Amino acid sequence: MNTHLCAFRYEVQKKRKSVLDDMCELISQRFVDRNTNRVQCGIVYCFSRSDCEKVARELQAAFNQQGGVRVAIRHYHANLSPEEKEAVQADWSHDRVQVIVATIAFGMGINKPDVRFVIHFSIPKSLEGYHQETGRAGRDGREAACILYYSYGDCQKMRSMIQDNQQGIQTPPEQVQCNIESLNSMVTYAEEQVECRRVQLLQHFGERFNPVDCRGTCDVCRNREAAGMDYEMQDMSVEAQKMVELVQSLNQGKTANYVLNVWHGSKNQQVLKAGHNNLPLHGYGKDRGKNTGSRLLRQLMQKDVLREETFLANGFSSSAIKVVPAKARQLERGELKVVLPVITSGGGETSKSGGKTRQPRGSTKRRGKAGSVSPVRAPALKSGMNKRVASSVDLDEIEPIDLTNDRCVAERKKKK
């Protein structure tokens, strides 16, 4: 086990329209040296160069208007001149700047020991990138926080960009698929609400971690223990097959949200108009709870049984869930298993009828120990920071994606 990870507190927070308010409040509450009344050293990673500049500008303005807390915030990205980059790095290294808002261009060769937080304003492209970027915190061995603000909309933008790269610069399909798989792994990590985040992260790199050793230093373990919940590793291969069948019965032309609505038995106007409330699998997953259905869908995408394809329809970006026939056949023949951690007691998911979710056989029970956690609640700030940042992204503003994911390509070659 990487002992450096033990000093980290891993958290994923929902990225709301008020994300900048939330971030400002979080930093003010948790990362201020009360002796000097100054914000501690930290990095905020963003998706694009324009995001970096806007987030840095508006966070600084918010702190200035709030008063009382001292902080200097600067942005950093590949379009800065060498002289500008050097000046920002020097100011940050000598504590003249406390917070850097940056793209992935920042951090290589940086070894500042007292970084107390790394915040991801946007989802990273892969767990490898996330691991590398969060690894810049807490190098002095003291406690540090790694906080990801997650929105599935960010994932859709990233997936669309990867697919656009395939068409624009003729990236080999194998490399594009590797990057999609890496992104799917990141989404699975971000959406997990049952299994310890350290278990997920280290498992991705072929390492083992006993969740008891987390001791509440990730949000999942804290939340689970606060609710007194147990969980089991459950084989959900049968449910997975049924979800694939549902996607096929929807002619592989519906969004993830629509698939889940039918799966959970929704009778909204769109479902009724299409007559999908009459499908045999309508409501098949309603006894499992919405969270489990969503996690099952993401797991099938991670295993490449299902894929989400993005496209333009009437000038707007849309998406559809598709079935990968070869992988679907493996699932049907029992050659591919789908196993998920599922809450089994003490506040587990309930169905709409109020009963506990059904539990299949062949499960392995686990229990986590942790403390409590309370969500961030941010007041409205005078700076007007509730505006959505980068609702549409200029691809020229984004740092280049690594389209030669060596680890992913190597693994795919092994499978052949």
C-alpha angles and dihedrals in degrees: 000000000000103000090200087070092062092073091056129096108206119206138167118199129188111259106229131179086262092056094128091051089049092049094048092049093046093052091046093051101041112021108048123110101229092202094060098020088228129131113254123242116285148152128224115198120207136191098234142020093247090052090053093054095044096045092047092048096047096042090052091049091050093052091046092053093042091055128192097071120083119218139148116205127189135177126231130190142142095272093066116104118252089253092052092048092050092049094050092047092048093049091049094046091051094046095248085120119040103186129040118196105201151156121234087281088084124077107038107128092004114131106173106157101202102060102140099185141021113194123189109209088184132029114270120240094245145358087252090059092043092050092050095046096045088047088073090074128085099009089151088067094249124122117287134173129231109196126182121194103209131199123162087219088068089054091052091052091050093048091049091051092051091051091047089054089056091057098036102047097018096243112189110263091235092059092045091052090049090056092047089052091049090052091048090054089053091050091050089052092048095048097045112116102167113040123067112266092225090055090053096045098046093041088060089060094046095259129125127228130183106226090214087069091060089077093192097308092129125060094237094058092043093051094044094050093044088058093043092239131164124198138200134206102240131191105234098171092122092052089046091055090050092051090052089050090051092053089051092049088054088057091247090275105109134094124252091254092053092049090052092047091056091042091055094045101253117177097194120148095264093052093045093047091054091046091235091134085076095058114115091237096048105127095005092136100040093106091056098060129242097273093056092048092052092048091048091054092049090048090054089051091049090052089049093240087120129027131197111221121194125210143157118263119181089341095308130104114249138164142210134200112238132189120237100218099205093051092042089056090051089053092048092050092049093247090118122051128199113207124178134180106243130187111248107176147005102044101347122160117293131204123244089262089061098249126127117265115266117258121214125214126259095054131144117221122220133177129204130206121213148127131256132283133198124204121246114261113192125194120226111274125217092232093077093238095154091092114114112257119224099348086168119032127214104221090214088063094059124093111245118273118235101245094181101069096177095191093051095044091049092051092050091051089053090055093055 
